[in-house]
Amino acid sequence: GKCVMKSLSFVFSSVTNLKYRGRCEPVISRTLQFLNDLSVGYPFYLLKKLVKIEAVKFMLQNHTSKHFPFLGVSDNYSLSDLRCRTVFYTALTRLLMVDLGEDEDEFENFMLPLTVLFESVTQIFNSSFEQKEAKRMLIGLARDLRGIAFALNTKTSYTMLFDWIYPAYISVLQRAIELWYREPACTTPILKLMAEFMQNRSQRLNFDVSSPNGILLFREASKMICTYGNQILSLGTLSKDQVYPLKLKGISICYSALKSALCGNYVSFGVFKLYGDNHFDNVLQAFVKMLLSVSHSDLLQYRKLSQSYYPLLECLTQDHMSFITSLEPHVLIYILTSISEGLTAVDTIVSSSCCASLDYIVTYLFKHLAKEGKKTLRRREISQDGQRLLHFMQQNPEVLQQV
């Protein structure tokens, strides 16, 4: 009983803090962290009581800048002030989930403030628009949506969000990446949102067998990664202090999103080739283009980049060796050298992914060599990929020896 009363008094003071303090100063930041801890750390029966109190109901129904000034996007706020919105929406959405169930109307009502903002951005985009205002609105929206997407860990609730954002609003995000690729303050929140969307946490992306949503989502991720990759490479050579914020950070987020998509088990990638859809091929080519623009030293120097590249490579060598064997010799040399250099990395995520990737490649080679003696026509037809890799290894024996 005392625990519940303390929680209630904290919630009331939290809502007061959020309502009457504007910018994301330490008080706001700590208040949001408290709400987030409350939403994730309390037993379910206590949360059931909390969502019935007026202060929480008020938040769930009135999360607009009119009532909570820190949700504003005016020039009074720096772009870094918008970061706290992700935590706010994660906490808020967890509280929403307590009683949401399959109530689509309730979800639509909760999303209404964001719907209004997206409609405003869409109208701005359809006119000769003031970029500064649209940019701020989209950065805020991307941060809000990432918080919401992070908290929606059930198939039903995630599907509601997908139906809300696709196709109209996701095309606005695609347009933003196209326009503002030079500005990481804008691209980073949008790319991180896409990476969150690709995460199959708690099997939330396992859509019904009659649903094309998994493939539609992958196609959108492919478009965004390809657009960002092609645009960012057009910047040319960047100085040492610019290379991470302007390029490598975005590439690392793209790699994380792609890894989540490839390992999520919600897309049958053979479907793309079967129906002549090039989104899968395009995103793999974008992966290669971005990779070749990065030096091996940068690959290992920047932790977030190495922690996204090496697990992605592990995923590719496990399930997509036909792609690996189709690569040009200089690309294969780059990849095998990156494995060689990553094997001795202090970071266990990097070194273990290198070991796994090497195991998949060598196992693939061994299986092919074991079949070499069997000269039936069928064996020859199905082993062309293996023959390509074997030929490469024979031409470049030093690469595997170095590893």
Buried (B, 14 or more C-beta within 10 A) or exposed (E): EEEEEEBBEBBBEBBEBBBEBBBBEEEBBEBBEBBBEBBEEBEEEBBEBBBEBEBBEEBBEEBBBEBBBBBBBEEEBEBEBBBBBBBBBBBBBBBBBBEBEEBBEBBEBBBEBBBEBBEBBBEBBEEEEEEEBBBBBBBBBBBBBBBBBBBBBBBBBBBBBBEBBBEEBBBBBBBBBBBBBEBBBBBBBBBBBBBBBBBBBEEBBBBEEEEEBBBBBBBBBBBBBBBBBBBBBEBEEBEEEEBBEBBBBBBBBBBBBBBBBBBBEBBEBEBBEEEEBEBBBBBBBBBBBBBEBBEEEBBBEBEBBBBBBBBBBBBBBBEBBBBBBBBEEEBBBBBBBBBBBBBEBEBEBBBBBBBBBBEBBBEBBEEBEEBEEEEEEEEEEEBEBBEBBBEBBEEBEEBBEEB
